[in-house]
Amino acid sequence: MSDPAVNAVATRHGVAPGTVLLSWHVCAGRVALAKSVTEQRIVGNLKVVELTSKDVKELEGVPERNGGIRRFIYPPHGVNFGFPDKDFGTVAPEYAPKA
């Protein structure tokens, strides 16, 4: 969470960079599953700030500048759900490549 745009938006709104990223996903209609075990972060993960169009414009390109979209949590479910950054595990039939 060291992207300059994320930090600039966080500073403007007086929130943590993680709050900005969660807000960005919510603003775009995506589902972001935040995980934490500490009370402070759990409470922080419930915050969502209203992003301006300027904020959203600044945040465009964050994934590309930071190595693409990727997952940070990899549950040991043993099934390959087709995520582009992880290709381990047994491929679930509904995600298997079509011949």
C-alpha distance (Angstrom), angle and dihedral (degrees) to the residues before:
residue distance angle dihedral
M1 . . .
S2 3.73 . .
D3 3.80 97.1 .
P4 3.83 108.5 132.7
A5 3.81 93.2 -135.8
V6 3.80 92.7 51.6
N7 3.79 90.9 49.0
A8 3.81 92.9 46.9
V9 3.82 91.9 52.7
A10 3.82 90.6 44.9
T11 3.80 91.2 52.5
R12 3.81 92.2 49.1
H13 3.80 91.5 52.0
G14 3.81 96.0 38.1
V15 3.81 93.4 -123.6
A16 3.79 138.0 114.5
P17 3.82 120.5 -86.0
G18 3.81 89.4 -113.2
T19 3.81 89.7 58.9
V20 3.80 89.6 53.3
L21 3.81 91.6 51.4
L22 3.81 93.0 47.9
S23 3.81 89.7 47.4
W24 3.81 90.7 49.5
H25 3.80 91.8 54.0
V26 3.81 92.2 46.7
C27 3.83 90.2 47.8
A28 3.82 89.5 53.3
G29 3.81 92.3 48.6
R30 3.80 94.0 -110.9
V31 3.78 126.0 135.3
A32 3.78 114.9 -119.1
L33 3.78 116.7 -171.5
A34 3.78 106.6 -155.8
K35 3.78 117.2 -162.0
S36 3.76 130.1 -161.6
V37 3.78 141.9 143.1
T38 3.80 98.0 -158.5
E39 3.80 119.3 89.6
Q40 3.80 93.5 -135.2
R41 3.81 93.0 55.0
I42 3.80 93.7 42.3
V43 3.81 89.4 54.7
G44 3.81 89.9 44.8
N45 3.80 91.0 51.4
L46 3.80 88.9 59.9
K47 3.81 91.3 60.7
V48 3.76 119.4 94.9
V49 3.79 122.0 177.9
E50 3.78 125.9 -155.4
L51 3.77 107.2 -110.0
T52 3.78 120.9 -147.8
S53 3.78 122.4 -133.7
K54 3.83 86.4 -105.7
D55 3.82 89.7 55.5
V56 3.80 92.5 49.3
K57 3.80 91.2 48.0
E58 3.82 90.2 51.7
L59 3.79 91.5 49.6
E60 3.80 93.9 52.5
G61 3.78 108.5 108.0
V62 3.81 96.0 26.7
P63 3.82 92.6 122.6
E64 3.81 93.3 47.9
R65 3.81 92.2 48.0
N66 3.78 90.4 51.0
G67 3.79 104.1 46.3
G68 3.81 100.1 -80.1
I69 3.77 132.8 -75.1
R70 3.77 112.3 -38.4
R71 3.76 141.1 164.7
F72 3.77 120.5 -117.2
I73 3.78 99.2 -166.2
Y74 3.80 120.0 60.8
P75 3.79 111.6 -175.5
P76 3.80 112.5 -155.3
H77 3.80 93.5 -116.6
G78 3.80 93.7 135.6
V79 3.80 93.3 -137.7
N80 3.79 124.2 112.4
F81 3.82 105.3 -134.8
G82 3.78 92.8 -175.9
F83 3.81 99.2 -100.0
P84 3.81 106.1 163.9
D85 3.81 93.8 -133.5
K86 3.83 97.3 51.2
D87 3.78 123.6 46.4
F88 3.80 101.6 168.3
G89 3.78 128.7 113.7
T90 3.76 133.2 39.2
V91 3.78 113.7 -42.5
A92 3.79 111.8 -117.4
P93 3.85 108.7 -125.3
E94 3.81 93.0 -118.0
Y95 3.83 89.6 55.7
A96 3.79 97.8 42.8
P97 3.81 116.0 119.4
K98 3.78 112.1 -99.3
A99 3.80 114.0 -116.4
